[in-house]
Amino acid sequence: MSRRTRFSVEEKYEAVKKCLQGEISITSMSKQLGIQFETVKTWIVRWEHDGSMMGYRA
């Protein structure tokens, strides 16, 4: 049984920033964090839509 990992808003922001700046791919970031690709992609889509990390649950 897997355990759900929680990330702070700051951790999500840093992950999104690194992906958008081309420092790391979404695939590599998801592997580094031990989460699904779709989770990181969702963070990025929300960032691009809202322009902030508001609404993210820590």
C-alpha positions as CSV (number, residue, x, y, z in Angstrom):
1,M,0.0,0.0,0.0
2,S,1.5,3.4,-1.0
3,R,1.7,6.4,1.2
4,R,0.5,9.7,-0.1
5,T,3.3,12.3,0.0
6,R,2.4,15.9,0.8
7,F,4.4,18.8,-0.6
8,S,4.4,22.3,0.6
9,V,3.4,25.2,-1.7
10,E,7.1,26.2,-1.7
11,E,8.2,22.7,-2.8
12,K,5.6,22.7,-5.6
13,Y,6.7,26.2,-6.7
14,E,10.3,25.1,-6.9
15,A,9.5,22.0,-8.9
16,V,7.3,24.0,-11.3
17,K,9.9,26.7,-11.7
18,K,12.7,24.3,-12.5
19,C,10.6,22.5,-15.1
20,L,9.4,25.8,-16.7
21,Q,13.0,27.1,-16.8
22,G,14.2,24.0,-18.5
23,E,16.5,22.9,-15.7
24,I,14.8,19.5,-15.5
25,S,12.1,17.6,-17.4
26,I,8.7,16.8,-16.0
27,T,9.6,13.1,-16.2
28,S,12.8,13.6,-14.3
29,M,11.2,15.8,-11.7
30,S,8.4,13.3,-11.1
31,K,11.0,10.5,-10.6
32,Q,13.1,12.7,-8.3
33,L,10.0,13.5,-6.1
34,G,8.7,9.9,-6.3
35,I,5.3,11.0,-7.7
36,Q,3.4,10.5,-11.0
37,F,4.2,12.5,-14.1
38,E,0.6,13.7,-14.2
39,T,0.9,15.3,-10.7
40,V,3.8,17.5,-11.7
41,K,2.0,18.3,-15.0
42,T,-1.1,19.3,-13.0
43,W,1.0,21.7,-10.9
44,I,2.4,23.3,-14.0
45,V,-1.0,23.6,-15.7
46,R,-2.4,25.3,-12.6
47,W,0.6,27.6,-12.4
48,E,0.2,28.6,-16.1
49,H,-3.6,29.1,-15.7
50,D,-3.6,31.0,-12.4
51,G,-0.1,32.5,-12.4
52,S,0.3,31.7,-8.7
53,M,0.4,28.9,-6.3
54,M,-2.8,30.0,-4.6
55,G,-5.3,27.2,-4.2
56,Y,-2.6,24.6,-3.7
57,R,-3.1,22.6,-0.6
58,A,0.0,21.9,1.4
